[in-house]
Each structure stands twice: as C-alpha cells, then as structure tokens.
Amino acid sequence: MDARVTDAIAAARPRRVAYISCDPATLARDLSRLLPRVPGSPPLRLAALRAFDLFPQTAHVETVAILEADE
C-alpha cells in the first residue's frame, strides 16, 4: 500500500480498519505506518490477526488484521 494511502487512512481517524493482505512483508510495513499515534486522534491498536492458507500448494498466506481505535 502506498504511503499516501496509509496516511489518508490515519488522517480519517477510523474507529476500525480491516486490512487484508496476501504478503506478510507488506502487511508488516503497512501496520508500522498505521499503528503509530496520529496527533489529535485515538491511536489504532492491533485487535486481531488471523492467517489463512487458502492455497496450500503455494507459499502464499493470506492475513486479516483488525485495527481498532483506543477510545
């Protein structure tokens, strides 16, 4: 995800974000951009993380991360 997208998501101050990824490396990169505190907004925290092996014959792993704002 482009940094402008993660910046826009953070600026929108969402209460909840569902992030679906097929690449654990980009998931880690994007979460590091989304999880820091944005001045004036409640910080997001990682509330849940699940991995799904939808294609067992490959090395791909799909992940779903739920981020929630601390109130």
N, C-alpha and C positions, 0 to 999 in steps of 0.2 A: 504494500500500500504506500503510495506516495506520501511524503511528509506533510504536504498541503492537506491531504485528506485527514490524517490523524490530527493535525492542528485544527481543522474545521470541526471535527467531532468533539474535540476537547473544548473548543470555544462555544459549542452549542450547549454545554453543560447538561448532557443527558443524565437521566436517573439510572438508566440501564442500557448496556450495549451487549448484543450477542455477536461475537466475532467468530466466523467460520473460516478455517484455513486448511489448506492441503499441504502446507510446508511449515514444519515446526521452526525452522530457522527464521522465516519471515514473521511468524507468529511472535516469537521472542523479541524480534526487533520492534514490531509494532506495539506490543504490550509495553515495552520500555518507553515508548513515546506517549502512550495513553495513560499510564498509571501515575506519573508524577503529578503533584498538586498543581493545579492551574490557579493563579491568584484570583480570589473572589468567588471560587466555585468549590463545591464539595469534592474531595478527592475521590477518584474511582479506585475500587479495590477489586481484586480477582475473587469472585464469589464462588465460581465453579469452573472446572476444566475437565473435559472428557475427550478421550481419543477413541476413534473408530477405525477399525481395519476393514474398510469396505471392499478392498481389492487385495485379498490375502496372497495372491500370486505375484504382487509387486511390493516394492519397499515403501510405497506411499501410505501415509497415515493422515486421516482427516481429524481435525480437532475442532471442538466448540468451546470457546471461552465466554463465560458470562461475567461482565464487569458491572458493578453496582456502585452508585454514589453513596458515600457515608453521609448520613443526614445529621 
